[in-house]
Amino acid sequence: IPAPGTLIDVMIDRFDPTEGLVLLVLKGATMHADWSTLHKDMIVEARVVKVNTGGLEVEVDGMRGFMPISQIARNRVEDASVYLNTKLRAIVSDVNARAKNLVVSRKELLMREREEMKAKTWAELEEGQVKPGVVRSIKDYGAFVDIGGVDGLLHIADVAWGRIKDLSSVLHVGQSLDVKVLKVDREAHKVGLGLKQLSASPWETID
């Protein structure tokens, strides 16, 4: 429970006419619902009960719904069966109470959360900072590392003090690592990162 005086982000859940109160929930929190309170953009918890070629059949507070396979994740999902019997936070993308039709999207929620994280990272980003990151892709010239919703370029020359012929022999997609922010170009929305800068240069130990 937030302490008195704490600033928090909230969303309006609904209005309770019997008490004359507006009921709130923490921003990003899942909300309990029934067919009378479900609405678009509502964040819910969906339990996956069945998998088919089109996506996932889910249950939200006892109500049956559907999550299209294109809306499960930000990237293409090859095997949706891995989500069976799991609980996923999702956003209501379409609802028709009369027809008992409910469609939810995890992808849209993930993208919204990433945009919020991206804005926060850009606001706090400064050269010289050391950031935790995750390797998203590897190219011949370097790797793109996610440092909190923002992809920075870790150039191959800044990976190690020695020469590297094949970057994939040193890094792999999904790898977690700390990187140093070398350059921030807010106008071009580009970030330069370094890995070797977190260790001492071998030139410093030469007599």
VEXBAMAR-798266 format. One record per residue: residue number from 1; residue in one letter; x, y, z of N, C-alpha, C in turn. Coordinates in pm, 1 decimal, always signed. Each point is the difference from the previous one (the first is absolute). Layout:
<recs>
NUM  A  X  Y  Z  X  Y  Z  X  Y  Z
...
</recs>
This chain:
<recs>
1  I  +85.5  -118.7  +0.0  -85.5  +118.7  +0.0  +89.0  +123.6  +0.0
2  P  -20.6  +92.8  -93.9  +82.2  +121.6  -5.2  -16.7  +83.2  +126.7
3  A  +109.8  +58.5  +46.4  -4.1  +83.8  +120.0  -65.9  +134.2  -31.7
4  P  -63.5  +62.9  +97.0  -60.6  +131.8  -21.9  +101.7  +99.0  -55.4
5  G  -39.6  +75.0  -102.0  +89.4  +97.0  -61.5  +76.3  -53.2  -119.0
6  T  -9.8  -131.2  -24.8  +70.3  -60.2  -112.5  -72.7  +29.9  -131.3
7  L  +74.5  +41.9  -101.7  -58.8  +24.7  -131.3  -2.7  -131.2  -78.2
8  I  -117.5  -39.3  -47.2  -14.2  -124.1  -74.0  -82.5  +23.2  -126.1
9  D  +22.6  -83.1  -102.0  -79.1  +4.7  -123.8  -116.6  -96.4  +14.2
10  V  -120.2  +48.6  -26.3  -118.9  -83.2  +13.7  -86.7  +8.3  -124.6
11  M  -91.9  -95.6  -11.8  -98.3  +0.2  -107.3  -138.7  -10.2  +62.5
12  I  -98.9  +57.8  -66.4  -137.5  -8.6  +48.2  -57.3  -136.0  -35.4
13  D  -46.4  -73.8  +100.1  -63.3  -129.4  -21.5  -147.9  +20.4  -32.0
14  R  -72.8  +56.8  +93.3  -142.2  +25.6  -20.9  -52.0  +93.0  +108.8
15  F  -123.4  +45.5  -15.9  -66.0  +85.3  +98.1  -101.7  -82.2  +76.8
16  D  +4.8  +8.4  +131.7  -93.9  -71.8  +85.8  -106.7  +97.6  +47.2
17  P  -120.2  -2.5  -61.8  -103.9  +97.4  +35.9  -53.7  -17.4  +141.4
18  T  +6.2  -123.1  +54.0  -52.4  -23.1  +135.3  +84.5  +70.2  +105.8
19  E  +131.5  +6.8  -25.0  +90.8  +65.5  +94.1  +38.9  +140.5  -45.4
20  G  -29.5  +29.4  -127.8  +38.2  +130.4  -52.1  +150.5  +13.5  -15.7
21  L  +65.8  -110.5  -30.9  +145.7  -1.0  -9.1  +46.6  -43.5  -138.8
22  V  +111.3  +56.1  -42.6  +67.4  -45.2  -120.7  +105.0  -102.0  +43.3
23  L  -12.6  -122.4  -48.3  +93.8  -105.7  +37.3  +119.4  +2.2  -93.2
24  L  +119.6  -4.4  +58.7  +124.8  +10.2  -75.2  +82.0  -126.7  +15.1
25  V  +91.0  -21.6  -94.1  +98.0  -108.4  +9.8  +135.3  +57.7  -39.8
26  L  +105.6  -62.4  +49.7  +133.5  +43.2  -37.9  +19.6  -16.3  -150.0
27  K  +67.8  +95.9  -61.4  +23.7  -6.3  -143.8  +77.7  -126.2  -34.0
28  G  -50.1  -74.3  -98.5  +65.5  -122.7  -42.4  -46.7  -123.7  +74.0
29  A  -83.2  +18.9  +103.4  -47.7  -115.3  +76.1  -116.2  -66.3  -72.2
30  T  -13.2  -130.3  +19.6  -113.4  -70.6  -58.9  -125.5  +29.7  +80.4
31  M  -115.7  -3.8  -66.8  -125.6  +32.5  +65.3  -97.2  -116.1  -12.2
32  H  -72.0  -26.1  +108.3  -104.8  -101.7  -3.4  -119.3  +58.3  -75.5
33  A  -70.2  -87.0  -72.6  -109.7  +51.1  -81.6  -106.3  -105.9  -22.4
34  D  -115.7  +46.7  -45.6  -104.9  -87.6  -49.8  -49.5  +63.4  -129.7
35  W  -100.0  -61.8  -62.8  -44.8  +50.5  -129.2  -53.8  +143.0  +8.9
36  S  -44.2  +43.9  +116.9  -54.9  +135.2  +13.6  +108.0  +105.5  +19.0
37  T  +118.7  -41.1  +42.4  +106.9  +97.2  +25.3  +115.5  -7.6  -99.0
38  L  +1.9  -104.3  -83.9  +106.6  -11.2  -99.6  -4.7  +116.4  -98.1
39  H  +114.6  +54.4  -32.2  +4.6  +106.5  -99.4  +134.9  -2.0  -72.0
40  K  +3.3  +61.5  -116.2  +121.1  +3.7  -80.5  +111.4  +70.9  +75.4
41  D  +124.0  -47.0  -17.5  +121.1  +52.9  +63.5  +13.9  -40.8  +146.4
42  M  -91.7  -80.1  +49.3  +7.9  -49.3  +137.8  +109.3  -106.3  +9.0
43  I  +81.1  +3.9  +104.2  +105.3  -98.9  +19.1  -53.9  -113.4  +86.6
44  V  +11.3  -122.3  -50.1  -54.8  -116.0  +69.3  +103.9  -111.3  +6.5
45  E  -30.0  -100.0  +80.3  +84.1  -119.6  +5.6  -72.6  -111.8  -72.0
46  A  +63.2  -54.2  -103.1  -62.2  -103.1  -81.6  +70.1  -133.7  +21.3
47  R  -77.7  -101.2  +32.7  +54.9  -134.8  +17.0  -22.1  -78.6  -128.3
48  V  +106.9  -53.3  -55.8  -8.0  -73.8  -126.4  -54.2  -139.7  +26.7
49  V  -114.9  -32.4  -60.6  -64.2  -129.3  +22.8  +6.3  -92.3  -121.0
50  K  +25.8  +57.6  -118.0  +5.4  -82.5  -119.9  +80.0  +70.5  -108.3
51  V  +65.7  -78.0  -83.7  +80.0  +54.6  -109.8  -53.1  -54.5  -131.6
52  N  -17.1  +88.7  -98.3  -36.4  -45.6  -134.1  +85.1  +73.0  -102.9
53  T  -20.7  -27.6  -126.5  +85.3  +58.1  -104.1  -13.0  +152.5  -8.4
54  G  -112.7  +53.0  +44.8  -21.2  +145.0  -9.2  +49.6  +77.9  +118.5
55  G  +25.6  -68.6  +110.9  +45.8  +70.5  +118.4  -31.4  -74.2  +128.6
56  L  -33.5  +75.5  +105.2  -22.4  -56.5  +132.1  -142.7  +26.0  +47.8
57  E  -63.5  -103.8  +49.2  -127.0  +18.3  +68.4  +31.4  +25.7  +146.7
58  V  -55.3  +108.6  +53.3  +35.8  +41.4  +135.2  -124.9  +15.1  +86.6
59  E  +24.8  +7.9  +128.5  -107.2  +22.0  +96.4  +37.4  +120.3  +85.3
60  V  -90.7  +96.8  +6.6  +21.5  +122.0  +78.7  -110.2  +9.3  +104.5
61  D  +34.2  -24.1  +126.2  -99.5  +3.6  +107.9  -123.6  -82.3  -34.5
62  G  +22.4  -119.3  -55.1  -110.1  -89.7  -31.9  -63.0  +22.1  -136.0
63  M  +39.5  +105.1  -71.2  -53.3  +30.1  -132.6  +95.6  -50.1  -107.4
64  R  -56.0  -63.1  -103.3  +83.2  -52.2  -108.4  +35.9  +111.3  -98.2
65  G  +124.7  -2.0  -45.5  +45.8  +98.6  -96.5  +100.4  -61.5  -95.4
66  F  +55.0  +80.8  -86.9  +93.8  -48.4  -101.3  +114.5  +98.1  -17.2
67  M  +120.4  -54.6  -16.3  +118.3  +79.6  -28.1  +59.2  -48.9  -132.2
68  P  -12.7  +79.6  -108.6  +55.7  -41.1  -129.8  +150.2  -25.8  +10.6
69  I  +49.2  -92.2  -79.3  +142.0  -36.2  +7.6  +90.0  +119.5  -30.3
70  S  -49.3  +94.1  -81.2  +79.0  +119.2  -32.7  +6.2  +98.7  +116.5
71  Q  -80.5  -24.3  +104.0  -6.5  +91.7  +113.2  +57.9  -59.3  +128.8
72  I  +72.4  -110.1  -13.5  +57.8  -63.9  +118.6  +128.0  +69.9  +45.3
73  A  +86.5  +33.3  -94.8  +130.0  +58.7  +33.7  +39.0  +103.9  -105.0
74  R  +103.1  +77.1  +29.9  +46.0  +101.8  -95.6  +62.7  -65.2  -121.7
75  N  +61.0  -114.7  +18.5  +59.4  -73.2  -111.9  -90.8  -115.7  -41.3
76  R  +25.8  -55.2  -114.9  -80.1  -111.6  -52.6  +8.4  -120.9  +93.1
77  V  -112.5  -60.6  +28.7  -5.6  -119.0  +84.3  -12.4  -123.2  -88.3
78  E  +96.8  -87.8  +10.3  +0.4  -120.9  -81.8  -79.6  -112.4  +66.0
79  D  +12.1  -13.0  +130.8  -67.4  -107.6  +72.1  -80.4  +58.9  +115.6
80  A  -130.0  +17.7  -21.6  -85.5  +60.3  +101.8  -28.6  -94.1  +115.7
81  S  +28.3  -128.4  -16.6  -32.0  -97.6  +104.1  +79.2  +23.2  +128.5
82  V  +110.9  +72.8  -8.0  +80.5  +25.0  +120.1  -75.1  +88.9  +99.6
83  Y  -106.2  +65.3  -45.6  -76.3  +89.0  +87.1  -117.4  -70.3  +68.7
84  L  -24.8  -124.4  -33.3  -112.1  -73.1  +57.0  +11.7  -7.6  +152.7
85  N  -111.3  +29.2  +68.3  -9.9  -3.3  +146.4  +80.4  +109.5  +69.3
86  T  +39.8  +101.3  -73.9  +70.1  +113.3  +60.7  -96.9  +116.7  +16.9
87  K  +37.8  +95.4  +84.4  -79.0  +120.4  +19.4  +74.8  +118.0  -61.6
88  L  -68.6  +75.9  -84.6  +62.1  +109.9  -72.7  -73.9  +130.9  +27.8
89  R  +76.3  +105.2  +27.1  -60.0  +132.8  +7.9  -27.4  +45.6  -142.6
90  A  -119.8  +50.7  -22.9  -37.9  +41.0  -135.1  -93.4  +119.8  +6.7
91  I  -21.4  +61.0  -114.9  -88.7  +114.6  -8.3  -120.4  -36.6  -86.7
92  V  -115.9  +46.0  +41.0  -121.6  -29.0  -76.0  +1.4  +82.4  -128.3
93  S  -1.1  -67.4  -114.1  +2.3  +70.5  -128.3  -138.2  +7.1  -63.8
94  D  -88.7  -93.7  +36.9  -135.7  +2.3  -54.4  -91.8  -76.7  +94.7
95  V  -116.9  +56.0  +28.3  -94.3  -66.7  +88.7  -142.7  +31.0  -43.0
96  N  -83.5  -103.1  +0.0  -142.0  +13.7  -28.7  -73.6  -82.1  +104.8
97  A  -53.8  +69.2  +102.1  -62.9  -68.7  +111.7  -121.9  -80.1  -43.3
98  R  -78.0  +53.6  -94.0  -121.3  -69.7  -43.7  +32.8  -131.3  -69.9
99  A  +100.9  +5.3  -84.8  +39.1  -120.8  -74.4  +97.1  -87.2  +78.3
100  K  +37.1  +45.8  +121.0  +98.1  -71.9  +82.9  +129.1  -24.2  -78.7
101  N  +43.5  +106.9  -68.8  +121.5  -7.8  -81.2  +109.3  +85.1  +63.0
102  L  +113.3  -61.8  +27.0  +111.0  +69.8  +64.2  +130.5  -33.2  -71.2
103  V  +72.2  +103.2  -42.1  +130.5  -17.5  -64.8  +102.8  +80.0  +79.2
104  V  +110.4  -64.0  +34.3  +104.2  +67.0  +77.5  +133.3  -6.4  -73.7
105  S  +89.0  +92.7  +35.1  +130.9  +7.6  -65.6  +109.9  +19.1  +103.1
106  R  +93.1  -93.3  +1.8  +119.2  +15.4  +84.7  +103.4  +86.6  -71.6
107  K  +5.9  -12.7  -132.9  +96.2  +76.3  -79.5  -19.2  +150.6  +18.2
108  E  -125.3  +44.7  -6.3  -27.0  +143.3  +12.7  +41.8  +51.6  +136.2
109  L  -23.5  -79.8  +104.6  +40.0  +41.0  +134.1  +151.3  +7.7  +11.4
110  L  +70.0  -99.7  -56.3  +146.4  -0.1  +3.6  +57.1  +120.5  -74.0
111  M  -60.9  +36.1  -111.7  +47.4  +113.6  -78.2  -23.0  +131.3  +74.2
112  R  -113.1  +11.3  +67.1  -27.7  +121.0  +77.8  +98.3  +13.8  +115.8
113  E  +25.6  -110.9  +66.8  +93.6  +1.6  +112.5  +141.4  +33.3  -48.3
114  R  +36.2  -49.9  -117.7  +131.8  +30.0  -55.0  +13.0  +148.1  -33.8
115  E  -105.8  +61.2  -54.0  +2.8  +142.3  -32.5  +14.3  +84.6  +125.9
116  E  -67.3  -40.3  +107.7  +11.7  +72.1  +126.8  +141.9  -12.4  +55.2
117  M  +55.7  -120.5  -9.3  +136.4  -23.0  +46.0  +99.7  +79.0  -84.4
118  K  -26.3  +5.3  -130.4  +87.1  +71.5  -92.7  +6.3  +148.6  +34.5
119  A  -115.7  +59.6  +27.2  -5.8  +142.1  +34.3  +75.5  +26.9  +129.8
120  K  -14.1  -89.0  +96.0  +69.2  +17.0  +128.0  +151.2  -12.4  -17.2
121  T  +42.3  -97.2  -81.6  +143.7  -20.0  -22.9  +61.9  +121.0  -67.8
122  W  -65.8  +53.9  -104.7  +52.7  +117.3  -69.0  +10.2  +119.9  +94.2
123  A  -94.4  +13.2  +90.3  -0.2  +113.7  +92.7  +117.4  -6.0  +97.6
124  E  +44.3  -121.7  +31.5  +106.0  -17.3  +100.2  +136.3  -29.8  -61.6
125  L  +5.8  -23.1  -131.8  +122.2  -47.0  -64.9  +107.4  +108.3  -6.2
126  E  +121.0  -35.8  +40.7  +114.7  +91.0  -4.7  +125.2  -78.2  -38.1
127  E  +91.6  +68.4  -67.4  +127.5  -63.5  -35.0  +77.9  -33.8  +127.1
128  G  +63.3  -115.1  -0.7  +78.3  -43.1  +115.1  -73.5  -97.0  +91.1
129  Q  -131.6  -9.8  -16.7  -76.9  -91.8  +83.0  +29.8  -145.4  -36.5
130  V  -13.1  -87.9  +97.9  +9.9  -144.1  -23.1  -141.0  -55.4  +12.2
131  K  -45.7  -66.3  -106.7  -137.1  -48.2  -5.3  -6.0  -151.7  -20.2
132  P  -94.8  -66.4  +65.0  -23.0  -141.5  -31.0  -72.8  -9.3  -133.5
133  G  +35.1  -96.2  -81.2  -62.6  -11.8  -131.4  -16.1  -144.0  -43.1
134  V  -72.4  -17.7  -110.2  -22.8  -132.2  -57.6  +27.5  +8.6  -149.8
135  V  +81.8  -90.4  -52.0  +33.3  -1.0  -142.6  -124.0  -38.2  -80.0
136  R  -41.7  +88.9  -91.2  -120.1  -25.0  -80.6  +33.7  -56.1  -138.2
137  S  +110.8  +45.6  -58.5  +40.3  -51.3  -131.2  +148.9  +20.6  -18.7
138  I  +59.6  -81.1  -87.7  +143.7  +6.0  -26.7  +22.6  +19.1  -149.7
139  K  +80.2  +101.2  -33.8  +35.8  +28.1  -138.2  +150.7  -16.2  -16.7
140  D  +47.4  +14.5  -124.0  +143.8  -11.0  -25.0  +77.4  +112.1  +68.7
141  Y  -63.6  +117.3  +10.4  +68.5  +117.8  +53.5  -22.9  +22.2  +149.5
142  G  -88.2  -77.3  +60.9  -25.8  +18.2  +141.8  -129.6  -64.9  +43.3
143  A  -40.7  +28.6  +123.0  -122.4  -58.0  +54.8  -91.3  +111.3  +51.3
144  F  -130.2  -21.6  -15.4  -97.0  +93.4  +55.4  -45.4  -53.3  +135.2
145  V  +12.1  +87.6  +100.4  -27.7  -39.8  +137.5  -114.1  +84.2  +56.3
146  D  -99.4  -66.1  +55.7  -113.7  +66.8  +62.2  +40.1  +41.1  +141.3
147  I  -1.7  +130.3  +27.4  +37.3  +49.4  +132.6  -119.3  +61.9  +72.7
148  G  -118.3  -55.7  -25.0  -119.2  +49.6  +67.3  -94.7  +67.2  -97.0
149  G  -38.5  -72.2  -105.2  -88.5  +56.4  -100.3  +71.9  +76.8  -108.6
150  V  +128.7  +20.8  +16.6  +82.5  +72.3  -97.3  +108.6  -93.8  -50.7
151  D  +11.6  -12.4  -131.5  +104.5  -83.4  -59.5  +123.4  +83.8  -29.4
152  G  +112.9  -39.4  +58.2  +126.2  +67.8  -25.3  +91.4  -89.2  -81.5
153  L  +93.4  +61.2  -72.2  +94.0  -76.4  -81.7  +130.1  -23.1  +75.2
154  L  +31.1  -126.8  +17.7  +128.1  -39.6  +56.2  +88.6  -37.3  -117.8
155  H  +84.5  +93.9  -42.8  +83.4  -23.4  -117.3  +101.3  -108.7  +30.5
156  I  +35.4  -77.8  -102.4  +92.2  -111.8  +18.1  +135.0  +45.8  +54.9
157  A  +39.2  +124.3  -31.7  +127.6  +52.3  +49.3  -4.5  +31.9  +148.6
158  D  -120.2  +8.8  +57.0  -14.7  +33.7  +142.0  -43.1  -118.8  +84.8
159  V  +10.5  -120.9  -57.3  -37.1  -119.6  +74.6  +115.2  -48.4  +86.5
160  A  +120.0  -4.8  -56.1  +116.9  -49.2  +72.7  +123.5  +76.6  -44.8
161  W  +105.1  -3.7  +83.5  +123.9  +71.4  -34.6  +74.7  -70.9  -111.9
162  G  -19.4  -129.5  -11.2  +62.6  -74.8  -108.6  -89.6  -0.8  -123.3
163  R  +52.7  -47.8  -110.2  -75.4  -4.9  -124.8  -96.4  -117.9  -1.0
164  I  -121.8  +25.1  -46.9  -101.5  -104.3  -8.4  -37.4  -21.4  -146.5
165  K  +11.8  -122.5  -46.2  -34.8  -30.5  -138.6  -149.0  -32.1  -15.2
166  D  -51.6  -77.9  +92.9  -140.3  -41.5  -5.7  -68.4  +39.4  +130.4
167  L  -87.1  +100.6  -7.9  -64.9  +51.7  +119.9  -90.3  -104.2  +66.2
168  S  -57.9  -88.2  -80.4  -89.6  -101.9  +54.6  +73.4  -103.1  +86.8
169  S  +132.3  +0.6  -8.7  +77.6  -90.7  +84.5  +17.5  +57.4  +140.5
170  V  -33.5  +128.4  +14.8  +16.1  +67.6  +128.6  -134.6  +33.7  +62.9
171  L  -96.5  +38.4  -84.3  -132.9  +38.9  +47.3  -106.4  -87.7  -62.6
172  H  -115.9  -7.3  +65.1  -112.0  -72.8  -58.1  -131.0  +73.7  +33.2
173  V  -97.8  -15.2  -86.1  -128.6  +66.1  +18.6  -65.0  -48.7  +129.3
174  G  -48.9  +95.3  +79.3  -61.1  -33.0  +127.7  +95.8  +9.7  +117.0
175  Q  +128.9  +21.1  -29.6  +101.6  +8.7  +105.2  -16.2  +128.7  +81.2
176  S  +9.9  -11.5  +131.4  -4.7  +116.0  +88.8  +142.1  +44.9  +30.0
177  L  +21.4  +129.3  -1.4  +132.7  +53.7  +25.8  -9.3  +146.9  +38.1
178  D  +103.1  +49.1  +68.9  +8.6  +141.8  +32.8  +80.3  +70.8  -108.4
179  V  -45.4  +118.2  -38.9  +69.3  +78.6  -101.9  +13.3  +144.2  +47.7
180  K  +96.9  +68.7  -56.2  +22.1  +140.5  +33.8  -52.2  +88.3  -112.6
181  V  -70.8  +104.6  +35.5  -53.3  +93.4  -98.6  +113.2  +92.3  -44.9
182  L  +38.8  -10.4  -127.3  +111.4  +79.2  -53.1  -48.3  +128.7  -66.5
183  K  -114.8  -7.3  -66.5  -48.9  +116.5  -73.1  -151.9  -0.8  -4.0
184  V  -59.1  +118.0  +19.3  -145.5  +15.0  -4.8  -33.7  +109.4  -100.1
185  D  -70.4  -37.5  -105.6  -44.2  +95.5  -101.7  -152.5  +4.2  +5.1
186  R  -52.2  +98.0  +74.8  -145.2  +6.7  +20.5  -73.6  +40.0  -127.2
187  E  +60.6  +80.8  -83.5  -66.4  +42.4  -123.0  -16.6  -116.2  -97.2
188  A  +103.5  -81.1  -12.5  -5.4  -115.0  -91.0  -52.5  -125.4  +68.8
189  H  -23.0  +10.4  +132.5  -46.9  -113.8  +79.3  +95.5  -118.6  -13.3
190  K  +129.8  +29.5  +14.9  +101.3  -104.7  -7.4  +83.4  -1.2  +127.5
191  V  +37.8  -120.7  +40.9  +81.3  -17.6  +120.0  +117.5  -90.6  -32.9
192  G  +120.2  +44.4  +34.2  +119.4  -81.5  -18.9  +40.8  -63.5  +131.5
193  L  +27.8  -129.5  -2.6  +31.7  -73.9  +122.0  +138.6  -62.4  -7.0
194  G  +55.3  -28.9  +115.7  +129.8  -64.1  +6.9  +2.5  -108.4  +105.3
195  L  +75.0  -105.2  -27.3  +16.4  -110.0  +95.5  +142.8  -5.3  +52.4
196  K  +94.9  +21.8  -88.1  +140.3  -7.9  +41.6  +35.2  +113.4  +96.0
197  Q  -76.7  +109.0  -4.4  +27.0  +114.5  +86.6  -26.2  -30.2  +147.9
198  L  -61.4  -114.3  +27.4  -25.1  -39.1  +139.3  +117.6  -78.0  +58.8
199  S  +101.1  -24.7  -80.6  +121.0  -67.4  +48.8  +121.2  +86.3  -32.7
200  A  +107.5  -23.7  +72.6  +121.5  +80.7  -17.9  +63.1  -25.0  -135.6
201  S  +51.6  +104.6  -61.1  +68.4  -13.9  -127.1  +134.2  -68.6  +21.0
202  P  +37.3  -94.8  -87.7  +130.8  -67.6  +14.8  +116.4  +96.8  -15.6
203  W  -23.8  +115.7  -64.6  +106.8  +98.2  -16.2  +41.5  +59.4  +134.7
204  E  -91.4  -5.0  +97.7  +29.8  +58.2  +130.0  +99.5  -82.0  +79.9
205  T  +16.4  -125.3  -37.0  +89.9  -89.0  +75.8  +135.0  -19.5  -69.8
206  I  +19.0  +66.8  -113.1  +126.7  -14.8  -71.1  +106.1  +90.4  +64.9
207  D  +114.1  -57.1  +30.4  +109.3  +76.8  +60.8  +57.3  +100.8  -99.2
</recs>
